[in-house]
Amino acid sequence: MINIDAFTKRLQKVIDYYGESASSFAEKIGVQRSSISHILSGRNKPSLEFVLKILSSFPEVELYWLLNGKGEFPSIKNTIEQTTTASQTSTPITSPSPVNENDIESEIKHDKAIERIVIFYSDGSFKNFQN
């Protein structure tokens, strides 16, 4: 059985992680604002449909973590799968452009290092990785 108090804390963590308000989160998963409010206040228990809507709208949320706290959030596995799938479907394959040897030498001499990588998701959220 699900501990409702713990579930609401995890739900609030998901909402906070994406920087959403309860009403904007409700809109993104396709439920009424009152549904979120009632679940967060402990008045109502989440339905299976409610949980599935969260999982389909936010792939980084793992089912077992959301229901009983086991696992991790955000899910690294789902984030990698989503990134791989998105890059495979949205990036056209093009022929490589010719490489100028002078450009390569200037790149090597400057010792450039990656400072940060930002991944943007189709739902408007993003993940920031810094070196």
C-alpha positions in Angstrom: 0.0 0.0 0.0 1.2 3.5 -0.8 2.1 5.9 2.0 0.0 8.9 0.9 2.0 11.5 2.9 5.3 10.3 1.3 3.7 10.2 -2.1 2.6 13.8 -1.8 6.1 14.8 -0.8 7.5 13.1 -3.9 4.9 14.7 -6.1 5.8 18.1 -4.7 9.5 17.3 -5.4 8.6 16.6 -9.0 6.6 19.8 -9.3 9.5 21.8 -7.7 12.1 20.1 -9.8 10.5 21.3 -13.0 9.8 24.7 -11.6 6.1 24.4 -12.1 3.2 25.7 -10.1 0.5 23.2 -9.1 -1.8 24.7 -11.8 0.8 24.6 -14.6 1.7 21.0 -13.6 -1.9 20.0 -13.7 -2.2 21.5 -17.2 0.9 19.7 -18.5 -0.4 16.3 -17.3 -4.0 17.0 -18.4 -5.9 17.0 -15.1 -7.9 19.6 -13.3 -6.1 22.0 -11.0 -8.3 20.8 -8.1 -7.0 17.3 -8.5 -3.5 18.4 -7.8 -4.6 20.5 -4.9 -6.6 17.7 -3.3 -3.8 15.2 -3.7 -1.2 17.6 -2.2 -3.4 18.4 0.7 -4.1 14.7 1.4 -7.8 15.0 0.8 -7.7 12.6 -2.2 -5.6 9.6 -3.1 -4.0 9.6 -6.6 -5.7 7.3 -9.1 -3.8 5.0 -11.5 -4.8 7.3 -14.4 -3.3 10.3 -12.5 0.0 8.4 -11.9 0.2 7.3 -15.6 -0.3 10.8 -16.8 2.7 12.0 -14.7 4.8 9.2 -16.1 3.9 9.9 -19.7 4.4 13.6 -19.4 7.6 13.5 -17.4 9.7 10.4 -18.5 12.4 11.2 -15.9 9.9 10.2 -13.1 10.2 6.4 -12.3 7.0 4.6 -11.3 8.5 2.8 -8.3 10.1 6.0 -7.0 6.9 7.9 -7.3 4.8 5.2 -5.6 7.1 4.0 -2.9 10.3 6.0 -2.9 12.5 3.2 -4.3 14.8 4.2 -7.1 16.0 7.6 -8.1 14.6 10.9 -9.4 15.3 12.2 -11.9 15.8 8.9 -13.6 19.1 8.8 -15.5 18.1 5.8 -17.6 14.9 7.5 -18.9 16.8 10.8 -19.4 19.4 9.0 -21.5 16.8 7.0 -23.5 14.8 10.2 -24.2 17.9 12.1 -25.3 19.0 9.2 -27.5 15.6 8.8 -29.1 15.1 12.5 -29.6 18.5 12.8 -31.2 17.9 9.8 -33.5 14.6 11.0 -34.7 15.1 14.8 -35.0 18.7 15.1 -36.3 19.0 14.6 -40.0 22.0 12.7 -41.3 24.2 14.9 -43.4 27.5 14.5 -45.1 30.5 15.8 -43.1 31.8 19.1 -44.2 35.4 19.3 -45.3 37.9 19.9 -42.6 40.6 22.6 -42.8 43.8 21.4 -41.1 44.5 25.0 -40.0 41.3 25.0 -38.0 42.2 21.8 -36.3 45.6 23.1 -35.3 44.1 26.3 -33.9 41.6 24.3 -31.9 44.4 22.2 -30.4 46.6 25.2 -29.5 43.8 26.9 -27.6 43.2 24.0 -25.3 39.4 24.5 -25.3 37.5 22.6 -22.7 33.7 22.0 -22.5 32.3 24.3 -19.9 28.7 23.2 -19.9 26.2 21.2 -21.8 22.4 22.1 -21.8 19.8 19.6 -23.0 16.4 21.0 -23.9 13.4 18.7 -23.8 10.2 18.9 -25.8 8.1 19.7 -22.7 10.1 22.9 -22.2 12.3 21.6 -19.3 16.0 21.4 -19.5 19.0 19.7 -17.8 22.2 21.6 -17.2 25.6 19.8 -16.9 28.6 21.9 -15.8 32.2 20.9 -15.9 
